């Protein structure tokens, strides 16, 4: 299974959790990508994990809209790193 992680730079913790649940392929688009909410597409993923910690409200709304359009389940991951 494939997971798309969007909007975080440090993914070791979330990738570890996803692997425990059977996700063997992790696609990662970091915060440094062109647009936090833009460019989201299926990428053959079964789930999308996104971290809103460094996103403004408009980016979060756009991200949620894009996820809904794809019809994929999503996890809103809160980073504990500062």
PyMOL Python script that loads the backbone (N, CA, C, O; Angstrom):
from pymol import cmd

cmd.read_pdbstr("""\
ATOM      1  N   UNK A   1       0.840  -1.179   0.000  1.00  0.00           N
ATOM      2  CA  UNK A   1       0.000   0.000   0.000  1.00  0.00           C
ATOM      3  C   UNK A   1       0.885   1.242   0.000  1.00  0.00           C
ATOM      4  O   UNK A   1       2.022   1.225   0.473  1.00  0.00           O
ATOM      5  N   UNK A   2       0.330   2.309  -0.542  1.00  0.00           N
ATOM      6  CA  UNK A   2       1.082   3.543  -0.691  1.00  0.00           C
ATOM      7  C   UNK A   2       0.420   4.674   0.088  1.00  0.00           C
ATOM      8  O   UNK A   2      -0.802   4.819   0.069  1.00  0.00           O
ATOM      9  N   UNK A   3       1.233   5.472   0.771  1.00  0.00           N
ATOM     10  CA  UNK A   3       0.750   6.648   1.495  1.00  0.00           C
ATOM     11  C   UNK A   3       1.472   7.878   0.967  1.00  0.00           C
ATOM     12  O   UNK A   3       2.666   7.834   0.671  1.00  0.00           O
ATOM     13  N   UNK A   4       0.734   8.972   0.854  1.00  0.00           N
ATOM     14  CA  UNK A   4       1.313  10.247   0.472  1.00  0.00           C
ATOM     15  C   UNK A   4       1.360  11.134   1.713  1.00  0.00           C
ATOM     16  O   UNK A   4       0.327  11.418   2.319  1.00  0.00           O
ATOM     17  N   UNK A   5       2.558  11.568   2.085  1.00  0.00           N
ATOM     18  CA  UNK A   5       2.738  12.489   3.210  1.00  0.00           C
ATOM     19  C   UNK A   5       2.966  13.865   2.621  1.00  0.00           C
ATOM     20  O   UNK A   5       3.828  14.044   1.760  1.00  0.00           O
ATOM     21  N   UNK A   6       2.189  14.848   3.089  1.00  0.00           N
ATOM     22  CA  UNK A   6       2.240  16.192   2.526  1.00  0.00           C
ATOM     23  C   UNK A   6       2.321  17.229   3.640  1.00  0.00           C
ATOM     24  O   UNK A   6       1.524  17.215   4.578  1.00  0.00           O
ATOM     25  N   UNK A   7       3.298  18.130   3.524  1.00  0.00           N
ATOM     26  CA  UNK A   7       3.353  19.279   4.413  1.00  0.00           C
ATOM     27  C   UNK A   7       4.168  19.098   5.677  1.00  0.00           C
ATOM     28  O   UNK A   7       3.874  19.742   6.684  1.00  0.00           O
ATOM     29  N   UNK A   8       5.162  18.260   5.663  1.00  0.00           N
ATOM     30  CA  UNK A   8       6.058  18.162   6.814  1.00  0.00           C
ATOM     31  C   UNK A   8       7.451  17.819   6.311  1.00  0.00           C
ATOM     32  O   UNK A   8       7.609  17.150   5.289  1.00  0.00           O
ATOM     33  N   UNK A   9       8.449  18.281   7.035  1.00  0.00           N
ATOM     34  CA  UNK A   9       9.829  18.014   6.638  1.00  0.00           C
ATOM     35  C   UNK A   9      10.398  16.787   7.331  1.00  0.00           C
ATOM     36  O   UNK A   9      11.204  16.062   6.747  1.00  0.00           O
ATOM     37  N   UNK A  10       9.995  16.552   8.550  1.00  0.00           N
ATOM     38  CA  UNK A  10      10.511  15.440   9.343  1.00  0.00           C
ATOM     39  C   UNK A  10       9.459  14.333   9.349  1.00  0.00           C
ATOM     40  O   UNK A  10       8.419  14.476   9.992  1.00  0.00           O
ATOM     41  N   UNK A  11       9.716  13.228   8.639  1.00  0.00           N
ATOM     42  CA  UNK A  11       8.682  12.206   8.477  1.00  0.00           C
ATOM     43  C   UNK A  11       9.003  10.865   9.141  1.00  0.00           C
ATOM     44  O   UNK A  11       8.231   9.917   8.999  1.00  0.00           O
ATOM     45  N   UNK A  12      10.100  10.766   9.846  1.00  0.00           N
ATOM     46  CA  UNK A  12      10.511   9.476  10.415  1.00  0.00           C
ATOM     47  C   UNK A  12       9.423   8.891  11.311  1.00  0.00           C
ATOM     48  O   UNK A  12       9.110   7.705  11.205  1.00  0.00           O
ATOM     49  N   UNK A  13       8.843   9.705  12.191  1.00  0.00           N
ATOM     50  CA  UNK A  13       7.830   9.195  13.124  1.00  0.00           C
ATOM     51  C   UNK A  13       6.580   8.705  12.400  1.00  0.00           C
ATOM     52  O   UNK A  13       6.099   7.601  12.651  1.00  0.00           O
ATOM     53  N   UNK A  14       6.059   9.539  11.500  1.00  0.00           N
ATOM     54  CA  UNK A  14       4.828   9.161  10.798  1.00  0.00           C
ATOM     55  C   UNK A  14       5.078   7.988   9.853  1.00  0.00           C
ATOM     56  O   UNK A  14       4.216   7.117   9.726  1.00  0.00           O
ATOM     57  N   UNK A  15       6.216   7.941   9.197  1.00  0.00           N
ATOM     58  CA  UNK A  15       6.526   6.825   8.309  1.00  0.00           C
ATOM     59  C   UNK A  15       6.617   5.519   9.088  1.00  0.00           C
ATOM     60  O   UNK A  15       6.186   4.470   8.608  1.00  0.00           O
ATOM     61  N   UNK A  16       7.172   5.585  10.277  1.00  0.00           N
ATOM     62  CA  UNK A  16       7.270   4.405  11.129  1.00  0.00           C
ATOM     63  C   UNK A  16       5.885   3.875  11.493  1.00  0.00           C
ATOM     64  O   UNK A  16       5.649   2.667  11.454  1.00  0.00           O
ATOM     65  N   UNK A  17       4.978   4.771  11.843  1.00  0.00           N
ATOM     66  CA  UNK A  17       3.608   4.369  12.186  1.00  0.00           C
ATOM     67  C   UNK A  17       2.915   3.775  10.965  1.00  0.00           C
ATOM     68  O   UNK A  17       2.258   2.738  11.065  1.00  0.00           O
ATOM     69  N   UNK A  18       3.058   4.422   9.823  1.00  0.00           N
ATOM     70  CA  UNK A  18       2.412   3.918   8.609  1.00  0.00           C
ATOM     71  C   UNK A  18       2.919   2.533   8.224  1.00  0.00           C
ATOM     72  O   UNK A  18       2.137   1.689   7.788  1.00  0.00           O
ATOM     73  N   UNK A  19       4.215   2.291   8.379  1.00  0.00           N
ATOM     74  CA  UNK A  19       4.781   0.974   8.053  1.00  0.00           C
ATOM     75  C   UNK A  19       4.206  -0.110   8.946  1.00  0.00           C
ATOM     76  O   UNK A  19       4.025  -1.245   8.505  1.00  0.00           O
ATOM     77  N   UNK A  20       3.916   0.225  10.198  1.00  0.00           N
ATOM     78  CA  UNK A  20       3.291  -0.747  11.109  1.00  0.00           C
ATOM     79  C   UNK A  20       1.905  -1.150  10.633  1.00  0.00           C
ATOM     80  O   UNK A  20       1.437  -2.246  10.940  1.00  0.00           O
ATOM     81  N   UNK A  21       1.249  -0.275   9.887  1.00  0.00           N
ATOM     82  CA  UNK A  21      -0.085  -0.552   9.370  1.00  0.00           C
ATOM     83  C   UNK A  21      -0.064  -1.087   7.936  1.00  0.00           C
ATOM     84  O   UNK A  21      -1.105  -1.148   7.281  1.00  0.00           O
ATOM     85  N   UNK A  22       1.111  -1.471   7.451  1.00  0.00           N
ATOM     86  CA  UNK A  22       1.218  -2.136   6.166  1.00  0.00           C
ATOM     87  C   UNK A  22       1.512  -1.253   4.967  1.00  0.00           C
ATOM     88  O   UNK A  22       1.465  -1.730   3.833  1.00  0.00           O
ATOM     89  N   UNK A  23       1.813   0.017   5.183  1.00  0.00           N
ATOM     90  CA  UNK A  23       2.163   0.889   4.071  1.00  0.00           C
ATOM     91  C   UNK A  23       3.641   0.691   3.754  1.00  0.00           C
ATOM     92  O   UNK A  23       4.513   1.071   4.535  1.00  0.00           O
ATOM     93  N   UNK A  24       3.909   0.088   2.592  1.00  0.00           N
ATOM     94  CA  UNK A  24       5.286  -0.231   2.237  1.00  0.00           C
ATOM     95  C   UNK A  24       5.916   0.807   1.325  1.00  0.00           C
ATOM     96  O   UNK A  24       7.130   0.793   1.126  1.00  0.00           O
ATOM     97  N   UNK A  25       5.116   1.709   0.766  1.00  0.00           N
ATOM     98  CA  UNK A  25       5.654   2.781  -0.063  1.00  0.00           C
ATOM     99  C   UNK A  25       5.170   4.120   0.496  1.00  0.00           C
ATOM    100  O   UNK A  25       3.971   4.331   0.682  1.00  0.00           O
ATOM    101  N   UNK A  26       6.104   5.006   0.754  1.00  0.00           N
ATOM    102  CA  UNK A  26       5.798   6.335   1.288  1.00  0.00           C
ATOM    103  C   UNK A  26       6.255   7.370   0.264  1.00  0.00           C
ATOM    104  O   UNK A  26       7.432   7.426  -0.091  1.00  0.00           O
ATOM    105  N   UNK A  27       5.315   8.188  -0.206  1.00  0.00           N
ATOM    106  CA  UNK A  27       5.646   9.306  -1.081  1.00  0.00           C
ATOM    107  C   UNK A  27       5.629  10.549  -0.209  1.00  0.00           C
ATOM    108  O   UNK A  27       4.663  10.786   0.516  1.00  0.00           O
ATOM    109  N   UNK A  28       6.683  11.340  -0.273  1.00  0.00           N
ATOM    110  CA  UNK A  28       6.805  12.505   0.614  1.00  0.00           C
ATOM    111  C   UNK A  28       6.964  13.777  -0.188  1.00  0.00           C
ATOM    112  O   UNK A  28       7.891  13.906  -0.988  1.00  0.00           O
ATOM    113  N   UNK A  29       6.059  14.719   0.025  1.00  0.00           N
ATOM    114  CA  UNK A  29       6.183  16.064  -0.523  1.00  0.00           C
ATOM    115  C   UNK A  29       6.364  16.995   0.651  1.00  0.00           C
ATOM    116  O   UNK A  29       5.438  17.181   1.440  1.00  0.00           O
ATOM    117  N   UNK A  30       7.533  17.581   0.782  1.00  0.00           N
ATOM    118  CA  UNK A  30       7.869  18.374   1.969  1.00  0.00           C
ATOM    119  C   UNK A  30       7.274  19.772   1.922  1.00  0.00           C
ATOM    120  O   UNK A  30       6.655  20.165   0.933  1.00  0.00           O
ATOM    121  N   UNK A  31       7.470  20.515   3.002  1.00  0.00           N
ATOM    122  CA  UNK A  31       7.029  21.907   3.097  1.00  0.00           C
ATOM    123  C   UNK A  31       7.707  22.773   2.049  1.00  0.00           C
ATOM    124  O   UNK A  31       7.173  23.817   1.676  1.00  0.00           O
ATOM    125  N   UNK A  32       8.854  22.365   1.574  1.00  0.00           N
ATOM    126  CA  UNK A  32       9.590  23.193   0.626  1.00  0.00           C
ATOM    127  C   UNK A  32       9.080  23.060  -0.807  1.00  0.00           C
ATOM    128  O   UNK A  32       9.602  23.712  -1.710  1.00  0.00           O
ATOM    129  N   UNK A  33       8.059  22.216  -1.025  1.00  0.00           N
ATOM    130  CA  UNK A  33       7.444  22.121  -2.349  1.00  0.00           C
ATOM    131  C   UNK A  33       6.796  23.457  -2.688  1.00  0.00           C
ATOM    132  O   UNK A  33       6.522  24.262  -1.799  1.00  0.00           O
ATOM    133  N   UNK A  34       6.554  23.689  -3.971  1.00  0.00           N
ATOM    134  CA  UNK A  34       6.061  24.987  -4.432  1.00  0.00           C
ATOM    135  C   UNK A  34       4.890  25.535  -3.637  1.00  0.00           C
ATOM    136  O   UNK A  34       4.952  26.668  -3.161  1.00  0.00           O
ATOM    137  N   UNK A  35       3.860  24.788  -3.487  1.00  0.00           N
ATOM    138  CA  UNK A  35       2.666  25.257  -2.784  1.00  0.00           C
ATOM    139  C   UNK A  35       2.235  24.187  -1.803  1.00  0.00           C
ATOM    140  O   UNK A  35       2.135  23.012  -2.157  1.00  0.00           O
ATOM    141  N   UNK A  36       1.983  24.589  -0.591  1.00  0.00           N
ATOM    142  CA  UNK A  36       1.605  23.627   0.437  1.00  0.00           C
ATOM    143  C   UNK A  36       0.344  22.867   0.067  1.00  0.00           C
ATOM    144  O   UNK A  36       0.279  21.653   0.261  1.00  0.00           O
ATOM    145  N   UNK A  37      -0.651  23.550  -0.458  1.00  0.00           N
ATOM    146  CA  UNK A  37      -1.922  22.893  -0.752  1.00  0.00           C
ATOM    147  C   UNK A  37      -2.053  22.516  -2.216  1.00  0.00           C
ATOM    148  O   UNK A  37      -2.893  21.682  -2.556  1.00  0.00           O
ATOM    149  N   UNK A  38      -1.267  23.090  -3.075  1.00  0.00           N
ATOM    150  CA  UNK A  38      -1.390  22.824  -4.498  1.00  0.00           C
ATOM    151  C   UNK A  38      -0.670  21.557  -4.904  1.00  0.00           C
ATOM    152  O   UNK A  38       0.135  21.012  -4.148  1.00  0.00           O
ATOM    153  N   UNK A  39      -0.965  21.100  -6.093  1.00  0.00           N
ATOM    154  CA  UNK A  39      -0.251  19.970  -6.654  1.00  0.00           C
ATOM    155  C   UNK A  39      -0.579  18.629  -6.050  1.00  0.00           C
ATOM    156  O   UNK A  39       0.145  17.656  -6.259  1.00  0.00           O
ATOM    157  N   UNK A  40      -1.660  18.567  -5.306  1.00  0.00           N
ATOM    158  CA  UNK A  40      -2.017  17.306  -4.669  1.00  0.00           C
ATOM    159  C   UNK A  40      -2.757  16.433  -5.669  1.00  0.00           C
ATOM    160  O   UNK A  40      -3.753  16.862  -6.251  1.00  0.00           O
ATOM    161  N   UNK A  41      -2.285  15.227  -5.869  1.00  0.00           N
ATOM    162  CA  UNK A  41      -3.015  14.291  -6.703  1.00  0.00           C
ATOM    163  C   UNK A  41      -2.801  12.889  -6.196  1.00  0.00           C
ATOM    164  O   UNK A  41      -1.985  12.661  -5.303  1.00  0.00           O
ATOM    165  N   UNK A  42      -3.520  11.958  -6.756  1.00  0.00           N
ATOM    166  CA  UNK A  42      -3.620  10.607  -6.205  1.00  0.00           C
ATOM    167  C   UNK A  42      -2.279   9.905  -6.040  1.00  0.00           C
ATOM    168  O   UNK A  42      -2.058   9.264  -5.012  1.00  0.00           O
ATOM    169  N   UNK A  43      -1.377  10.000  -7.012  1.00  0.00           N
ATOM    170  CA  UNK A  43      -0.059   9.356  -6.915  1.00  0.00           C
ATOM    171  C   UNK A  43      -0.167   7.880  -6.538  1.00  0.00           C
ATOM    172  O   UNK A  43       0.747   7.337  -5.917  1.00  0.00           O
ATOM    173  N   UNK A  44      -1.277   7.216  -6.905  1.00  0.00           N
ATOM    174  CA  UNK A  44      -1.504   5.806  -6.570  1.00  0.00           C
ATOM    175  C   UNK A  44      -1.550   5.557  -5.069  1.00  0.00           C
ATOM    176  O   UNK A  44      -1.299   4.439  -4.620  1.00  0.00           O
ATOM    177  N   UNK A  45      -1.861   6.563  -4.307  1.00  0.00           N
ATOM    178  CA  UNK A  45      -1.900   6.447  -2.849  1.00  0.00           C
ATOM    179  C   UNK A  45      -3.248   5.938  -2.368  1.00  0.00           C
ATOM    180  O   UNK A  45      -4.283   6.179  -2.989  1.00  0.00           O
ATOM    181  N   UNK A  46      -3.212   5.233  -1.255  1.00  0.00           N
ATOM    182  CA  UNK A  46      -4.438   4.774  -0.612  1.00  0.00           C
ATOM    183  C   UNK A  46      -4.860   5.709   0.513  1.00  0.00           C
ATOM    184  O   UNK A  46      -6.009   5.681   0.954  1.00  0.00           O
ATOM    185  N   UNK A  47      -3.925   6.539   0.976  1.00  0.00           N
ATOM    186  CA  UNK A  47      -4.203   7.447   2.084  1.00  0.00           C
ATOM    187  C   UNK A  47      -3.298   8.679   1.964  1.00  0.00           C
ATOM    188  O   UNK A  47      -2.199   8.606   1.415  1.00  0.00           O
ATOM    189  N   UNK A  48      -3.772   9.786   2.478  1.00  0.00           N
ATOM    190  CA  UNK A  48      -2.966  11.003   2.509  1.00  0.00           C
ATOM    191  C   UNK A  48      -2.791  11.411   3.964  1.00  0.00           C
ATOM    192  O   UNK A  48      -3.758  11.451   4.724  1.00  0.00           O
ATOM    193  N   UNK A  49      -1.562  11.712   4.347  1.00  0.00           N
ATOM    194  CA  UNK A  49      -1.258  12.223   5.677  1.00  0.00           C
ATOM    195  C   UNK A  49      -0.743  13.643   5.486  1.00  0.00           C
ATOM    196  O   UNK A  49       0.199  13.872   4.728  1.00  0.00           O
ATOM    197  N   UNK A  50      -1.365  14.600   6.179  1.00  0.00           N
ATOM    198  CA  UNK A  50      -0.866  15.959   6.050  1.00  0.00           C
ATOM    199  C   UNK A  50      -0.729  16.596   7.420  1.00  0.00           C
ATOM    200  O   UNK A  50      -1.465  16.286   8.357  1.00  0.00           O
ATOM    201  N   UNK A  51       0.226  17.483   7.503  1.00  0.00           N
ATOM    202  CA  UNK A  51       0.546  18.150   8.756  1.00  0.00           C
ATOM    203  C   UNK A  51       0.263  19.646   8.606  1.00  0.00           C
ATOM    204  O   UNK A  51       0.972  20.334   7.871  1.00  0.00           O
ATOM    205  N   UNK A  52      -0.758  20.155   9.286  1.00  0.00           N
ATOM    206  CA  UNK A  52      -1.127  21.559   9.144  1.00  0.00           C
ATOM    207  C   UNK A  52      -0.342  22.503  10.043  1.00  0.00           C
ATOM    208  O   UNK A  52      -0.653  23.694  10.085  1.00  0.00           O
ATOM    209  N   UNK A  53       0.659  22.018  10.759  1.00  0.00           N
ATOM    210  CA  UNK A  53       1.369  22.845  11.745  1.00  0.00           C
ATOM    211  C   UNK A  53       1.914  24.146  11.162  1.00  0.00           C
ATOM    212  O   UNK A  53       1.847  25.186  11.815  1.00  0.00           O
ATOM    213  N   UNK A  54       2.443  24.104   9.961  1.00  0.00           N
ATOM    214  CA  UNK A  54       3.039  25.290   9.358  1.00  0.00           C
ATOM    215  C   UNK A  54       2.198  25.832   8.201  1.00  0.00           C
ATOM    216  O   UNK A  54       2.720  26.504   7.311  1.00  0.00           O
ATOM    217  N   UNK A  55       0.904  25.538   8.216  1.00  0.00           N
ATOM    218  CA  UNK A  55       0.011  25.973   7.149  1.00  0.00           C
ATOM    219  C   UNK A  55      -0.942  27.034   7.687  1.00  0.00           C
ATOM    220  O   UNK A  55      -1.377  26.970   8.836  1.00  0.00           O
ATOM    221  N   UNK A  56      -1.261  28.015   6.835  1.00  0.00           N
ATOM    222  CA  UNK A  56      -2.269  28.979   7.263  1.00  0.00           C
ATOM    223  C   UNK A  56      -3.657  28.394   6.956  1.00  0.00           C
ATOM    224  O   UNK A  56      -3.768  27.360   6.298  1.00  0.00           O
ATOM    225  N   UNK A  57      -4.700  29.057   7.432  1.00  0.00           N
ATOM    226  CA  UNK A  57      -6.061  28.528   7.307  1.00  0.00           C
ATOM    227  C   UNK A  57      -6.468  28.319   5.849  1.00  0.00           C
ATOM    228  O   UNK A  57      -7.145  27.341   5.532  1.00  0.00           O
ATOM    229  N   UNK A  58      -6.068  29.214   4.972  1.00  0.00           N
ATOM    230  CA  UNK A  58      -6.422  29.074   3.548  1.00  0.00           C
ATOM    231  C   UNK A  58      -5.776  27.830   2.943  1.00  0.00           C
ATOM    232  O   UNK A  58      -6.422  27.110   2.182  1.00  0.00           O
ATOM    233  N   UNK A  59      -4.510  27.569   3.270  1.00  0.00           N
ATOM    234  CA  UNK A  59      -3.840  26.361   2.779  1.00  0.00           C
ATOM    235  C   UNK A  59      -4.516  25.097   3.313  1.00  0.00           C
ATOM    236  O   UNK A  59      -4.676  24.118   2.585  1.00  0.00           O
ATOM    237  N   UNK A  60      -4.911  25.126   4.584  1.00  0.00           N
ATOM    238  CA  UNK A  60      -5.592  23.965   5.177  1.00  0.00           C
ATOM    239  C   UNK A  60      -6.911  23.705   4.460  1.00  0.00           C
ATOM    240  O   UNK A  60      -7.226  22.560   4.136  1.00  0.00           O
ATOM    241  N   UNK A  61      -7.686  24.761   4.210  1.00  0.00           N
ATOM    242  CA  UNK A  61      -8.964  24.606   3.494  1.00  0.00           C
ATOM    243  C   UNK A  61      -8.739  24.055   2.090  1.00  0.00           C
ATOM    244  O   UNK A  61      -9.467  23.165   1.649  1.00  0.00           O
ATOM    245  N   UNK A  62      -7.738  24.576   1.384  1.00  0.00           N
ATOM    246  CA  UNK A  62      -7.428  24.083   0.042  1.00  0.00           C
ATOM    247  C   UNK A  62      -7.014  22.619   0.070  1.00  0.00           C
ATOM    248  O   UNK A  62      -7.440  21.829  -0.772  1.00  0.00           O
ATOM    249  N   UNK A  63      -6.185  22.263   1.039  1.00  0.00           N
ATOM    250  CA  UNK A  63      -5.738  20.878   1.179  1.00  0.00           C
ATOM    251  C   UNK A  63      -6.932  19.960   1.425  1.00  0.00           C
ATOM    252  O   UNK A  63      -7.058  18.918   0.783  1.00  0.00           O
ATOM    253  N   UNK A  64      -7.806  20.344   2.352  1.00  0.00           N
ATOM    254  CA  UNK A  64      -8.971  19.521   2.661  1.00  0.00           C
ATOM    255  C   UNK A  64      -9.893  19.396   1.444  1.00  0.00           C
ATOM    256  O   UNK A  64     -10.445  18.324   1.199  1.00  0.00           O
ATOM    257  N   UNK A  65     -10.061  20.464   0.692  1.00  0.00           N
ATOM    258  CA  UNK A  65     -10.877  20.427  -0.517  1.00  0.00           C
ATOM    259  C   UNK A  65     -10.281  19.464  -1.542  1.00  0.00           C
ATOM    260  O   UNK A  65     -10.999  18.660  -2.135  1.00  0.00           O
ATOM    261  N   UNK A  66      -8.971  19.549  -1.748  1.00  0.00           N
ATOM    262  CA  UNK A  66      -8.299  18.662  -2.702  1.00  0.00           C
ATOM    263  C   UNK A  66      -8.405  17.204  -2.286  1.00  0.00           C
ATOM    264  O   UNK A  66      -8.626  16.333  -3.128  1.00  0.00           O
ATOM    265  N   UNK A  67      -8.251  16.932  -1.009  1.00  0.00           N
ATOM    266  CA  UNK A  67      -8.363  15.562  -0.505  1.00  0.00           C
ATOM    267  C   UNK A  67      -9.769  15.034  -0.738  1.00  0.00           C
ATOM    268  O   UNK A  67      -9.950  13.896  -1.172  1.00  0.00           O
ATOM    269  N   UNK A  68     -10.766  15.868  -0.446  1.00  0.00           N
ATOM    270  CA  UNK A  68     -12.160  15.465  -0.647  1.00  0.00           C
ATOM    271  C   UNK A  68     -12.430  15.154  -2.115  1.00  0.00           C
ATOM    272  O   UNK A  68     -13.133  14.192  -2.426  1.00  0.00           O
ATOM    273  N   UNK A  69     -11.877  15.962  -3.023  1.00  0.00           N
ATOM    274  CA  UNK A  69     -12.050  15.740  -4.454  1.00  0.00           C
ATOM    275  C   UNK A  69     -11.459  14.402  -4.899  1.00  0.00           C
ATOM    276  O   UNK A  69     -11.985  13.753  -5.804  1.00  0.00           O
ATOM    277  N   UNK A  70     -10.367  13.997  -4.260  1.00  0.00           N
ATOM    278  CA  UNK A  70      -9.732  12.728  -4.602  1.00  0.00           C
ATOM    279  C   UNK A  70     -10.485  11.529  -4.045  1.00  0.00           C
ATOM    280  O   UNK A  70     -10.347  10.411  -4.543  1.00  0.00           O
ATOM    281  N   UNK A  71     -11.281  11.767  -3.013  1.00  0.00           N
ATOM    282  CA  UNK A  71     -12.032  10.679  -2.397  1.00  0.00           C
ATOM    283  C   UNK A  71     -11.168   9.721  -1.608  1.00  0.00           C
ATOM    284  O   UNK A  71     -11.512   8.549  -1.455  1.00  0.00           O
ATOM    285  N   UNK A  72     -10.039  10.215  -1.101  1.00  0.00           N
ATOM    286  CA  UNK A  72      -9.140   9.368  -0.318  1.00  0.00           C
ATOM    287  C   UNK A  72      -9.307   9.641   1.170  1.00  0.00           C
ATOM    288  O   UNK A  72      -9.644  10.758   1.563  1.00  0.00           O
ATOM    289  N   UNK A  73      -9.075   8.630   1.997  1.00  0.00           N
ATOM    290  CA  UNK A  73      -9.038   8.895   3.433  1.00  0.00           C
ATOM    291  C   UNK A  73      -7.819   9.751   3.762  1.00  0.00           C
ATOM    292  O   UNK A  73      -6.789   9.668   3.093  1.00  0.00           O
ATOM    293  N   UNK A  74      -7.948  10.563   4.786  1.00  0.00           N
ATOM    294  CA  UNK A  74      -6.847  11.454   5.167  1.00  0.00           C
ATOM    295  C   UNK A  74      -6.664  11.450   6.676  1.00  0.00           C
ATOM    296  O   UNK A  74      -7.613  11.294   7.445  1.00  0.00           O
ATOM    297  N   UNK A  75      -5.423  11.627   7.067  1.00  0.00           N
ATOM    298  CA  UNK A  75      -5.055  11.759   8.475  1.00  0.00           C
ATOM    299  C   UNK A  75      -4.422  13.119   8.657  1.00  0.00           C
ATOM    300  O   UNK A  75      -3.484  13.474   7.944  1.00  0.00           O
ATOM    301  N   UNK A  76      -4.923  13.874   9.598  1.00  0.00           N
ATOM    302  CA  UNK A  76      -4.340  15.171   9.938  1.00  0.00           C
ATOM    303  C   UNK A  76      -3.359  14.930  11.083  1.00  0.00           C
ATOM    304  O   UNK A  76      -3.770  14.705  12.221  1.00  0.00           O
ATOM    305  N   UNK A  77      -2.083  14.976  10.783  1.00  0.00           N
ATOM    306  CA  UNK A  77      -1.010  14.624  11.715  1.00  0.00           C
ATOM    307  C   UNK A  77      -0.504  15.874  12.420  1.00  0.00           C
ATOM    308  O   UNK A  77      -0.137  16.851  11.767  1.00  0.00           O
ATOM    309  N   UNK A  78      -0.484  15.851  13.715  1.00  0.00           N
ATOM    310  CA  UNK A  78       0.060  16.957  14.494  1.00  0.00           C
ATOM    311  C   UNK A  78       1.473  16.611  14.927  1.00  0.00           C
ATOM    312  O   UNK A  78       1.702  15.619  15.619  1.00  0.00           O
ATOM    313  N   UNK A  79       2.403  17.434  14.514  1.00  0.00           N
ATOM    314  CA  UNK A  79       3.806  17.213  14.856  1.00  0.00           C
ATOM    315  C   UNK A  79       4.046  17.554  16.318  1.00  0.00           C
ATOM    316  O   UNK A  79       3.488  18.520  16.839  1.00  0.00           O
ATOM    317  N   UNK A  80       4.880  16.756  16.978  1.00  0.00           N
ATOM    318  CA  UNK A  80       5.250  17.086  18.348  1.00  0.00           C
ATOM    319  C   UNK A  80       6.631  17.721  18.412  1.00  0.00           C
ATOM    320  O   UNK A  80       7.088  18.121  19.483  1.00  0.00           O
ATOM    321  N   UNK A  81       7.293  17.811  17.263  1.00  0.00           N
ATOM    322  CA  UNK A  81       8.594  18.454  17.217  1.00  0.00           C
ATOM    323  C   UNK A  81       8.419  19.961  17.129  1.00  0.00           C
ATOM    324  O   UNK A  81       7.467  20.440  16.514  1.00  0.00           O
ATOM    325  N   UNK A  82       9.318  20.702  17.730  1.00  0.00           N
ATOM    326  CA  UNK A  82       9.235  22.168  17.687  1.00  0.00           C
ATOM    327  C   UNK A  82      10.426  22.738  16.998  1.00  0.00           C
ATOM    328  O   UNK A  82      10.537  23.957  16.863  1.00  0.00           O
TER     329      UNK A  82
END
""", "prot")
cmd.dss("prot")
cmd.show_as("cartoon", "prot")
cmd.util.cbc("prot")
cmd.orient("prot")
